[in-house]
Amino acid sequence: MKIKKTAKRKFFLLFAILGCFFAFFQPTCGAFTRVTDSGDGCPDWPTCFGSWVPPFNDINAVIEWSHRTSGTLFGLVAIMLLITSYILYKKFNPTVKIYSVALVLIIIVGGIGGLVVLSDLNPAIRTVHLAGAQAVAALMVAAFVIETISPQKKIPKNIKVMIYITAVLAISSLLSGAYAVWQGAGAVCYKWPLCSEYIIPKYTNQWIHMTHRVISLALLLSILRLSIILIRFGISSILGKIGIALLISGILQTVIGASIPLSEFTVWSRSLHLGLATIVWMISFSIIIVIRNQERS
């Protein structure tokens, strides 16, 4: 029996949603792996202590193995996205091309994840690993926006500049925060908004930490300004809804980030902070794709 195109599209969109979910979940799961000190839970790669399943009496190994398994599932979803999108369109249109690049990038990021383990959790390689994961997230949300959101009315040029600035600040805040943690600077500033009793940081790690806070503050101000402008397009409009989502996620990310030193660096606050940062990045990039669609229409 021949499958109708509408059924094919629904099947494809199901995987598109799963792709966006895993794009968010994988870095968040990685953050949980990091903050629980489970990054080296499995000392070898791709196996764990020489086996394809972890020793279940070792919680750190289970957490690290779970992160790897999530990445494998993400790869399978990416394969299905490439297959279903090509079946749907029968040609290499922008959506199929995006999913092709995403699949290749997921494989590369997985390999870099292996290097992270084999390099004893080198901070630079871990940052590249996270950057690759965020690039995949951008591709997933880009394809989803192209498939589900129609071109919007003309957006003023000055707003376009703000959108790009917000996106750059979002990814800069995310990566600078992760790098600070991996350099051992995540907990050196035990007060907020200041680093310690001193207004000016004294040590290199404190400067790294405070640089992340400054970038995050600039991001929050950019989000506040941009989201208010987008909401003025109308709450019922796509841009208005995206503006509300950006505003809520941006404020939550900042509040959770501020709560990290106040909550004595709990696992939940540190994991949730990176998860929300990923959401802010994905929303910011989705706005870029919306305006790019408008320019092409």
PyMOL commands that set and color helices and strands:
alter all, ss='L'
color gray80, all
select helices_A, chain A and resi 5-35+59-89+94-118+123-148+157-182+204-231+238-262+267-296
alter helices_A, ss='H'
color red, helices_A
deselect
rebuild
show_as cartoon
